[in-house]
Amino acid sequence: MTQSALAPVLEASTSADLLKALKDLKNGVIGNTWKKVEVAENEAVLRLLLGLLSGPVDDERADFIIETAVIIGALANVGPLTIRPLLVIGTHNQLLILLRTVSSNNVKTLTPATLHRLLPPLLRAIRNLLVTTADLVWGHMWGVGAERKVVSTGLVGETASLDGAGKGKGVAGKSRNWRVDAVRALSTCFEQANLSCLMTMIYRNRDTQILLPIYQLFARLVALPSHREALARWIPPSSSSSGPSTILSLRTETPLRPFILTHLLTTISAANGAPADRKLHGKLLEAALDLLAAVVKGQPAFAQIVRKWNSEGEELEDDMEGSGSVSWLMDLLLVGPIPVRIAAANCLTNVIKAETPHYGPERVRAALMSLRLLDVIAKLLKTEGMEERVKLCFILAALGSDHPDLQKCAYDKGIPRQLIDMMRDLERDEQKVGVSADLSSRSYEAILLAMASLAFLHEPTRALLAEPNPPFLAYLHKAFSHPSYGVRAAACQLTRALSRGISILRTSLIDSGVGEEIIQTLKREVALHKRREAEMDASKIPQEDDAGDRAYTVEVAATAAICNLITDFSPLQASLMRSGGVELLCELSSSPHEPLAQNALWAIKNLVFHAPDLLKTSVMTVFGWPRLRELVSSGAPLGLRVQALEIVQNLTADSLPSEVGRYLELLGEGEFLTVWVDAAREGQDTRLRVPALYVMSNLALGNEKVRNIIASHVEILEVLSEALNAKVDQVKVPAIRSLRHLLESNAKTHRPRQGMLDLLQPYQLKSRLKDLAESSPSLDVCHGAVGLLEVLDRGRESGTVVGSVPK
């Protein structure tokens, strides 16, 4: 479409000419990507279209608004080359303003018929615009897809460059910080006025053309917790302000039962058992299921509402079977159109995974439902096309995660081998015409994630993937250099799952080169991230918080895998040391992205586990004692502080008494012990107390100087005494061990030190330990208490007596 082709729109002299030009433009852009890009590059045309969405709304202007909305909806479907200019001029804001105006009761210039014509194209336009924006900012809902080139202006097309992005005829090159506009645009629907407008339409309408785009819009945008919370908080208007005949018959809402849940459950249940002439539109049912799945995901309270809901408005005790929501979701899973069945599978998976039942019968019913889901997924994987298989693999990955019994069932059904065949077929079909790079990338990612989930807790699945025939590890090795960061991250996650098998870690991952490659992948990702940061800094574009998780996706997954790959028995430990991996991990431990920093610290912790003192010294020379002191202090985030204390625990373990003394000196002696008291005291998080107490257990085995320093801090003894009363056995075990190491004068004779006995006399240890030995359900606590009592009894044999305690 040339400039002359756009001239009729810009040069129309009458309303009739303009309307005809708009219709011609609409017909020209629908189905033609490059024409859409040309229109988006022309600022004058975009400004004209935006102007047609402004101003008064009446029956005469309705046709102009409708044609304009259809054009914008078509432009928005392309991707970054059209989304950027649309966002820059504020198209999304104008569409929402127009929707608020049109849907309000104050518009007297519109007939009901015109209103009915206006709403669907406007809703489809805002849906297309914001859903495409979400795909660009967050990645595709079902996989990342083909990775776009990331430049200082943000994500642009696969072949676009920074220069090209700025050379458009219009607004495409004007705003280099379009990502900021994109992130803000994704929140506009959840601003109070806009949310109320859209939700009121849901409340007052049963028209598929109105409900469908709103369902699809919200299903994509509630990925953020703040968006989900805003949606769940919305309360419908009072009955006095509602329309007479278009309102759904809904139950009274309470703060614990969000309107959106009740509405969706009512809508979906209407499809179950309805006569053929009243069956719910398939697309609408699929969208309702998708939105319900998105709202319930990770929300135990919402999942419980779904499980206990039925269409009569009565709350069931449990509905893993029967007449309630789960039963008719299972019905939708077993029969009907394939998209609806897949949406039902996703919804049921999110309900199951959001809440872990503790009650026996509930656990059994949840397990049976999971098995039925697994059966359906296995059958559909054999029959459906690539796009459907992508969704099924993601659902399978979520369903099988942290579920060893289900992973075993999947293996027994041959699903892992089926996934291997899918990977082989995908590589073969990738060269065929018609398989897009985006679909191919998402397929690789989905298959790898499903395999990672099914192999994580099941050794036979890991062994199958590591077999030389079929040579699956060759596919895995290739995935580390895939253009899509989603595929690279999935490859890292699968490597982590495989590395949980010791024999595979020592042989297959080494022989295939996968172990070495993941270290190189981490280096490449870090270098790439630095280049991107430099470009962002050069263009003075702020890095949004929501982009942070995405930016570090591969690094987080790679460091998680490396944690397993460099344990004390792994051949890759030496490779990491030679290739500068320690320096890289130490650098990443200071990352502003906490999950990445935590994984890096975890890897360092594993590196010094059971390591010789020479290796510990080498690692700490790079890492630095000042940095470790900083991380164990109270100012550090909890996750990093826990990892830092566990590093200290591993450093001080299995070391000579003189080395323990040296480590304490390097940690700052008294200053460190003050920090230790804060970490181990009663009231602190158990995750922090446990490693702190194990650190003291190791320090207590140091030389006399170390013991004297510890003994001089009465706060330490008080903390150890308090730990014996802890509610959690994990805290008691290292506390008992610490006391024993402080008391014992010799590892062979196990006799107590008189001075330490005197210091501990006020804490009445003997009676308390007897109580633990006799009543604790933990064998570790009982064993530790008995051992410490034996040490105290040897004190009596040698003439030293612990103070008597009244019974």
VENTA-V516402 format. One record per backbone hydrogen bond with DSSP energy under -1.0 kcal/mol. CO is the residue of the C=O (numbers start at 0). NH is the residue of the N-H. E is the energy in kcal/mol with one decimal. If there is no record, write none. Layout:
((CO | NH | E) (CO | NH | E))
This chain:
((1 | 5 | -1.0) (5 | 9 | -1.4) (6 | 10 | -2.9) (13 | 17 | -2.3) (14 | 18 | -2.6) (15 | 19 | -2.3) (16 | 20 | -2.6) (17 | 21 | -2.6) (18 | 22 | -2.1) (19 | 23 | -2.3) (20 | 24 | -2.6) (21 | 25 | -2.6) (22 | 26 | -2.4) (23 | 27 | -1.9) (24 | 28 | -2.0) (25 | 29 | -1.9) (28 | 31 | -2.2) (31 | 35 | -1.7) (32 | 36 | -2.1) (33 | 37 | -2.1) (34 | 38 | -2.2) (35 | 39 | -2.3) (36 | 40 | -1.6) (38 | 41 | -1.3) (41 | 45 | -2.1) (42 | 46 | -2.7) (43 | 47 | -2.0) (44 | 48 | -2.6) (45 | 49 | -2.5) (46 | 50 | -2.2) (47 | 51 | -1.8) (50 | 53 | -1.2) (60 | 64 | -2.1) (61 | 65 | -2.6) (62 | 66 | -2.3) (63 | 67 | -2.3) (64 | 68 | -2.7) (65 | 69 | -2.2) (66 | 70 | -2.1) (67 | 71 | -2.6) (68 | 72 | -2.5) (69 | 73 | -2.0) (70 | 74 | -2.5) (71 | 75 | -2.4) (74 | 77 | -1.5) (78 | 81 | -1.4) (78 | 82 | -2.8) (79 | 83 | -1.9) (81 | 85 | -1.5) (82 | 86 | -2.6) (83 | 87 | -2.4) (84 | 88 | -1.6) (85 | 90 | -2.4) (86 | 89 | -1.4) (89 | 93 | -1.9) (90 | 94 | -2.4) (91 | 95 | -2.1) (92 | 96 | -2.4) (93 | 97 | -2.4) (94 | 98 | -2.3) (95 | 99 | -2.4) (96 | 100 | -2.2) (97 | 101 | -3.1) (98 | 102 | -2.4) (108 | 58 | -1.1) (110 | 114 | -2.4) (111 | 115 | -2.2) (112 | 116 | -1.4) (113 | 117 | -2.2) (114 | 118 | -1.9) (117 | 121 | -1.6) (118 | 122 | -2.7) (119 | 123 | -2.6) (120 | 124 | -2.0) (121 | 125 | -2.2) (122 | 126 | -2.3) (123 | 127 | -2.7) (124 | 128 | -2.4) (125 | 129 | -2.4) (126 | 130 | -2.8) (127 | 131 | -1.9) (128 | 132 | -1.5) (129 | 133 | -2.4) (130 | 134 | -2.1) (131 | 135 | -1.8) (132 | 136 | -2.5) (133 | 137 | -3.1) (134 | 138 | -1.0) (148 | 155 | -1.7) (150 | 153 | -2.3) (153 | 150 | -2.2) (160 | 164 | -2.4) (163 | 166 | -1.2) (170 | 173 | -1.2) (176 | 179 | -1.1) (176 | 180 | -1.0) (177 | 181 | -2.4) (178 | 182 | -2.8) (179 | 183 | -2.2) (180 | 184 | -2.4) (181 | 185 | -1.6) (183 | 186 | -1.4) (184 | 187 | -1.1) (186 | 189 | -1.3) (187 | 190 | -1.5) (190 | 194 | -3.2) (191 | 195 | -2.4) (192 | 196 | -1.8) (193 | 197 | -2.4) (194 | 198 | -2.9) (195 | 199 | -2.1) (196 | 200 | -1.5) (197 | 201 | -1.6) (198 | 202 | -2.3) (199 | 203 | -2.3) (200 | 204 | -1.2) (202 | 247 | -1.0) (206 | 209 | -1.1) (206 | 210 | -2.7) (207 | 211 | -2.7) (209 | 213 | -1.0) (210 | 214 | -2.9) (211 | 215 | -2.4) (212 | 216 | -2.1) (213 | 217 | -2.6) (214 | 218 | -2.7) (215 | 219 | -1.1) (216 | 220 | -1.9) (217 | 221 | -2.0) (220 | 223 | -1.1) (223 | 227 | -2.1) (224 | 228 | -2.6) (225 | 229 | -2.0) (226 | 230 | -2.2) (227 | 231 | -2.4) (228 | 232 | -1.6) (237 | 240 | -1.8) (247 | 249 | -1.2) (253 | 256 | -1.7) (257 | 261 | -1.8) (258 | 262 | -3.1) (259 | 263 | -2.2) (260 | 264 | -2.8) (261 | 265 | -2.5) (262 | 266 | -2.5) (263 | 267 | -2.9) (264 | 268 | -2.5) (265 | 269 | -1.4) (267 | 270 | -1.3) (268 | 271 | -1.1) (274 | 277 | -1.7) (280 | 284 | -2.6) (281 | 285 | -2.4) (282 | 286 | -2.5) (283 | 287 | -2.6) (284 | 288 | -2.3) (285 | 289 | -2.3) (286 | 290 | -2.5) (287 | 291 | -2.5) (288 | 292 | -2.5) (289 | 293 | -2.1) (290 | 294 | -2.4) (291 | 295 | -2.2) (292 | 296 | -1.6) (295 | 298 | -2.6) (298 | 302 | -2.4) (299 | 303 | -2.2) (300 | 304 | -1.7) (301 | 305 | -2.2) (302 | 306 | -2.4) (303 | 307 | -1.9) (305 | 308 | -1.2) (307 | 315 | -2.5) (308 | 324 | -2.4) (309 | 312 | -1.8) (323 | 327 | -1.7) (324 | 328 | -1.9) (325 | 329 | -2.2) (326 | 330 | -1.7) (327 | 331 | -1.8) (328 | 332 | -1.6) (329 | 333 | -1.4) (330 | 334 | -1.7) (336 | 340 | -2.2) (337 | 341 | -2.5) (338 | 342 | -2.2) (339 | 343 | -2.5) (340 | 344 | -2.2) (341 | 345 | -2.4) (342 | 346 | -2.3) (343 | 347 | -2.7) (344 | 348 | -2.3) (345 | 349 | -2.1) (346 | 350 | -2.0) (347 | 351 | -2.6) (348 | 352 | -2.8) (349 | 353 | -1.5) (358 | 362 | -2.3) (359 | 363 | -2.1) (360 | 364 | -2.6) (361 | 365 | -2.7) (362 | 366 | -2.3) (363 | 367 | -2.4) (364 | 368 | -2.3) (365 | 369 | -2.2) (366 | 370 | -2.0) (367 | 371 | -2.1) (368 | 372 | -2.3) (369 | 373 | -2.4) (370 | 374 | -2.2) (371 | 375 | -2.1) (372 | 376 | -2.6) (373 | 377 | -2.6) (374 | 378 | -2.0) (375 | 379 | -2.6) (376 | 380 | -2.3) (379 | 383 | -2.3) (384 | 388 | -2.3) (385 | 389 | -2.1) (386 | 390 | -1.6) (387 | 391 | -2.4) (388 | 392 | -2.4) (389 | 393 | -1.9) (390 | 394 | -2.4) (391 | 395 | -2.7) (392 | 396 | -2.4) (393 | 397 | -2.0) (394 | 398 | -2.8) (395 | 399 | -2.5) (399 | 402 | -1.4) (402 | 406 | -2.2) (403 | 407 | -2.0) (404 | 408 | -2.2) (405 | 409 | -2.5) (406 | 410 | -1.8) (407 | 411 | -2.5) (408 | 412 | -1.9) (409 | 414 | -2.4) (410 | 413 | -1.4) (413 | 417 | -1.8) (414 | 418 | -2.3) (415 | 419 | -2.0) (416 | 420 | -2.2) (417 | 421 | -2.0) (418 | 422 | -2.2) (419 | 423 | -2.3) (420 | 424 | -2.8) (421 | 425 | -2.4) (422 | 426 | -2.0) (423 | 427 | -1.8) (424 | 428 | -2.8) (425 | 429 | -1.3) (428 | 431 | -1.8) (431 | 434 | -1.3) (435 | 439 | -2.4) (436 | 440 | -2.3) (437 | 441 | -2.3) (438 | 442 | -2.1) (439 | 443 | -2.3) (440 | 444 | -2.4) (441 | 445 | -2.5) (442 | 446 | -2.5) (443 | 447 | -2.4) (444 | 448 | -2.4) (445 | 449 | -2.3) (446 | 450 | -2.4) (447 | 451 | -2.4) (448 | 452 | -2.3) (449 | 453 | -2.3) (450 | 454 | -1.8) (457 | 461 | -1.7) (458 | 462 | -2.8) (459 | 463 | -2.2) (460 | 464 | -2.2) (461 | 465 | -1.5) (463 | 466 | -1.1) (469 | 471 | -2.5) (471 | 475 | -1.9) (472 | 476 | -2.6) (473 | 477 | -1.8) (474 | 478 | -1.6) (477 | 480 | -1.4) (478 | 481 | -1.6) (483 | 487 | -1.9) (484 | 488 | -2.5) (485 | 489 | -2.1) (486 | 490 | -2.4) (487 | 491 | -1.8) (488 | 492 | -2.1) (489 | 493 | -2.3) (490 | 494 | -2.2) (491 | 495 | -2.2) (492 | 496 | -1.9) (493 | 497 | -2.6) (494 | 498 | -2.3) (496 | 499 | -1.1) (497 | 500 | -1.8) (500 | 504 | -2.6) (501 | 505 | -2.3) (502 | 506 | -1.4) (503 | 508 | -2.5) (506 | 510 | -3.4) (507 | 511 | -2.5) (508 | 514 | -2.5) (512 | 516 | -2.3) (513 | 517 | -2.0) (515 | 519 | -1.9) (516 | 520 | -2.5) (517 | 521 | -2.0) (518 | 522 | -1.8) (519 | 523 | -2.4) (520 | 524 | -2.7) (521 | 525 | -2.3) (522 | 526 | -2.3) (523 | 527 | -2.7) (524 | 528 | -2.6) (525 | 529 | -2.1) (526 | 530 | -2.0) (527 | 531 | -2.2) (528 | 532 | -2.5) (529 | 533 | -2.3) (530 | 534 | -2.1) (531 | 535 | -2.6) (532 | 536 | -2.9) (533 | 537 | -2.4) (534 | 538 | -1.8) (535 | 540 | -2.2) (546 | 550 | -2.8) (547 | 551 | -1.6) (549 | 552 | -1.3) (551 | 555 | -2.6) (552 | 556 | -2.0) (553 | 557 | -2.9) (554 | 558 | -2.6) (555 | 559 | -1.8) (556 | 560 | -1.7) (557 | 561 | -2.5) (558 | 562 | -1.7) (560 | 564 | -1.7) (561 | 565 | -1.4) (563 | 566 | -1.0) (566 | 569 | -2.3) (569 | 572 | -1.3) (571 | 575 | -2.5) (572 | 576 | -1.9) (573 | 577 | -2.2) (574 | 578 | -2.1) (575 | 580 | -2.3) (579 | 583 | -1.7) (580 | 584 | -2.6) (581 | 585 | -2.6) (582 | 586 | -2.0) (583 | 587 | -2.4) (584 | 588 | -1.4) (586 | 589 | -1.4) (587 | 590 | -2.1) (592 | 596 | -2.1) (593 | 597 | -2.9) (594 | 598 | -2.1) (595 | 599 | -2.3) (596 | 600 | -2.2) (597 | 601 | -2.2) (598 | 602 | -2.4) (599 | 603 | -2.1) (600 | 604 | -2.6) (601 | 605 | -2.3) (602 | 606 | -2.0) (603 | 607 | -1.6) (607 | 610 | -1.3) (611 | 615 | -2.2) (612 | 616 | -2.5) (613 | 617 | -2.1) (614 | 618 | -2.5) (615 | 619 | -2.5) (616 | 620 | -1.8) (617 | 621 | -1.2) (618 | 622 | -2.9) (619 | 623 | -2.5) (623 | 627 | -1.6) (624 | 628 | -2.7) (625 | 629 | -2.0) (626 | 630 | -1.9) (627 | 631 | -1.7) (632 | 635 | -1.5) (636 | 640 | -2.6) (637 | 641 | -2.5) (638 | 642 | -1.7) (639 | 643 | -2.4) (640 | 644 | -2.3) (641 | 645 | -2.0) (642 | 646 | -1.8) (643 | 647 | -2.1) (644 | 648 | -2.4) (645 | 649 | -2.2) (646 | 650 | -2.5) (647 | 651 | -2.4) (655 | 659 | -2.4) (656 | 660 | -2.0) (656 | 702 | -1.1) (657 | 661 | -1.8) (658 | 662 | -2.7) (659 | 663 | -2.3) (660 | 664 | -1.9) (661 | 665 | -2.4) (662 | 666 | -1.8) (663 | 668 | -2.7) (667 | 670 | -2.1) (668 | 672 | -2.7) (669 | 673 | -1.9) (670 | 674 | -1.8) (671 | 675 | -2.7) (672 | 676 | -2.2) (673 | 677 | -1.6) (674 | 678 | -1.9) (675 | 679 | -2.5) (676 | 680 | -1.2) (680 | 683 | -1.7) (684 | 687 | -1.4) (684 | 688 | -2.3) (685 | 689 | -2.3) (687 | 691 | -1.6) (688 | 692 | -2.5) (689 | 693 | -2.0) (690 | 694 | -2.1) (691 | 695 | -1.8) (692 | 696 | -2.0) (693 | 697 | -1.9) (694 | 698 | -2.7) (695 | 699 | -2.4) (697 | 700 | -1.4) (698 | 701 | -2.2) (702 | 706 | -2.1) (703 | 707 | -2.6) (704 | 708 | -2.1) (705 | 709 | -2.4) (706 | 710 | -2.8) (707 | 711 | -1.4) (709 | 712 | -1.7) (712 | 715 | -1.4) (713 | 717 | -2.0) (714 | 718 | -2.3) (715 | 719 | -2.4) (716 | 720 | -2.2) (717 | 721 | -2.6) (718 | 722 | -2.1) (721 | 724 | -1.6) (722 | 725 | -1.4) (727 | 730 | -1.2) (727 | 731 | -1.2) (728 | 732 | -2.1) (730 | 734 | -1.3) (731 | 735 | -2.6) (732 | 736 | -2.1) (733 | 737 | -2.5) (734 | 738 | -2.1) (735 | 739 | -2.2) (736 | 740 | -2.5) (737 | 741 | -2.1) (738 | 742 | -2.0) (739 | 743 | -2.8) (742 | 752 | -2.3) (745 | 749 | -2.6) (750 | 744 | -3.5) (752 | 756 | -2.2) (753 | 757 | -2.3) (754 | 758 | -1.8) (755 | 759 | -2.1) (759 | 762 | -1.6) (760 | 763 | -1.6) (763 | 767 | -1.2) (764 | 768 | -2.9) (765 | 769 | -2.3) (766 | 770 | -1.9) (767 | 771 | -1.9) (768 | 772 | -2.8) (769 | 773 | -1.9) (770 | 774 | -2.2) (771 | 775 | -2.1) (777 | 781 | -2.3) (778 | 782 | -2.9) (779 | 783 | -2.3) (780 | 784 | -2.8) (781 | 785 | -2.6) (782 | 786 | -2.2) (783 | 787 | -2.2) (784 | 788 | -2.2) (785 | 789 | -2.0) (786 | 790 | -1.5) (787 | 791 | -2.1) (788 | 792 | -2.5) (789 | 793 | -1.8) (790 | 794 | -1.1) (791 | 795 | -1.1) (792 | 796 | -2.1) (793 | 797 | -1.6) (794 | 799 | -3.3) (795 | 798 | -1.6))
